[in-house]
Structure formats: C-alpha cells, structure tokens
C-alpha cells in the first residue's frame, strides 16, 4: 500500500492570516488591497519533515480553502534545503529576492537549478520537486487552494 505523508499548510495559514490581514492597507472605496514589504507579517511555517526556518506571510486569500485563489510569500534562510515533495494543485512561484534552488524529482540531490529575482516557475500538480536557498530568499507563491505539501517517496507515483 502506497502511503504519502500529507501535511497541510492550513494550520500555519490560519494562525497567521489575521496577522497578515492587519498588515494590509484596505481601500474601502474600491476594495483594493495593498501590501508592502514593511507591512508583511511573517510567521514560522512549520512543515513536518522539513527543517525549521521557513516563514510565510499571507498576501491574499486563505491558502487552506479549497477552490479559492491565494497569494503568499515564503522566506527561506541562507542554506535552507527542502526535501522532495509535491502539491495536489499547481504551484506558481515568482522569485522576489535571493537565489531560489529548485529541481524536479523525487530524490533530493545537490544538482538544483538556480533562479534569480524576477524568475517565474509554474509546477503542475503532483510533480515531485526539491530545492533550497542561497542567501535569504523570498518567493511569492500563488495558486488555487488548498495549498498542501506532501512528502515524496522515491520511486512512487504521487496521487496513487
């Protein structure tokens, strides 16, 4: 029986959502919301099986809600390494600062590709990948919830 360890970011998102909302400037006349780097409210993003150190700030929406759009920023400390994992929904990433390391595959190696500020990456659902950061790195992730992280098992097929 193939088993996947499912970790939902929902707990972290729900915990920091009220803080993130306070960091946004709301314009009542047109419903527009704005955020600046100074107003972001960062909170730890604990994911079982991942090393500590990731942080997340919610820009829009609730990443834990199904079929709803969301946008978050994720900050990694210098030298951070993500184990092989995947998501049940598409993950769209824009590098904001630092150097983001990413490689497709179900087994983490040292051969990840480097992405610089302004680079965009779109990862289809159920595609295992791993990576890390050189220097403090911030990426913006947007997609349709729920945002979940599932650890990949080498040689197995995600979603089956």
N, C-alpha and C positions, 0 to 999 in steps of 0.2 A: 504494500500500500504506500503510495507516494504521499508524503505529508510535507506541507510547507508551513513554515513559521510565519504567521500573519501578524504584523504589527501595524496598528492603526495610529496615525498621527493625530487622530481625533482628540485624545486627551490633552496633548500639548496645545493643539489649536484652540480647544475650548478654554483651556487655562489662560492663554494669552490673548484671546480675542477681545475681551473687554479692555485690556491694556492697549492693544493696538488701535481700537476704535477711539480711545481718548487721544491717541497721537495723531489723529487725522483732523484736518480742518474741514468742517462741513459748511457748505454754502447753501443755505435754505432756499434761496431764490430759484435755483435751478437743479438742486440735488447733486451737483458735482462734489466729488471728494478729492482732496489732495493730501499728499504725504511728502515730507522732505526727509532727508537722512537724519536731520536733527530731531524730528518728531517721532521716528520709529521707536517702538517699544520692543526690545529684544528680550526673549526668554529662552531658557535652555530647551533643547529639542531632544529629549531622551528617546532613543530608539533601541529596543532590546537587540543585542548582537552588534551594535555599533559602538565605537569608543565614545566617551563623553567629549563634549566640546562644541558640538553643533548648536547653533542658536537659530531661532526663527522669529520673524516679525510678520504679522498678517497685514497685508495692504488692503485687501478687499475680499468679501465673502467669508465663508466658513469652510475650510478645506475638508471638514468631516462630513459635510452634507452631500448626499448623492445627487447627481444631475444638476449641480449648481456650479457656476464658474467661481474660481478663486484666484487670488494672486498673493504670493508670499515671497519674502526674501529669506534666504538661508545663508548664514555666515559660518565659515569654517576657520579654525585656527591654522596657522602655518604648519605644514607637515601632516595635516589630517588625512586619514585613509578610510574610505568607505568600503565595506565588504561587498561582494557580489549580491545584488538584489534586483528586484523588478517592481513594477507597479501595474495594477489591473487596468488603469486608464493611461492615456497618453500624458507624457511629461514634457512640457515646453520650458526650456531653460535659456535665459539670457545672462551672460557673464557681466556683472556690474564692475567688479574690481578684483585684483589679484590674478592668479593663474589657476583655472579650474582644470583638473585632470579627469579624463573620462575614457573608458574603453568598454566596448560591448563584449560580453562573455560571462559565463557562469563561474569562472575561477579567476580570482584577482591575481594579477602578476604586476611587475614593475613597468610594463610597457604601455602605460596610458598615454593618450594623446593630450596635448596642451591646448587650452582655449583661453583667449585673452578678452579683456573688456570689449563689449560690443558684439562678440560672437554669440550666435544663436544655435541651439541644439534642440531637435524635436525627437523624442524617443517614443516609438509606438508602444502600445500596451503589451505587457507580458514579455518584454525583451530584457533579459538579464544584462546588467552593466555594473561597473565598479569604478572607483576613482579616488580623488582626493584634492588637495590644495597645496600650492606653493605660495607662501606668503598668506597673510589674512585675505580670504577670498569671499566675496559676496556674489551670490547668484539670485536671480529672480525666477521663480517658478510659477507658471500659470497653467491652468487646465480646468477640467470638469471633475468635481469631486465624486466620490470621496478619494482623498489623497491617502493612499496606503503604501506601506513599504513591506515587501515580502522578501525574506532572505532566499537566495537562490541555492539550490543543491546541485553540485556538479553532476552533469550528465542527465539531469531530469528535464522534463518539459513543463514549463510554467503553465499553470491553469489546468493541469490534467491530474 
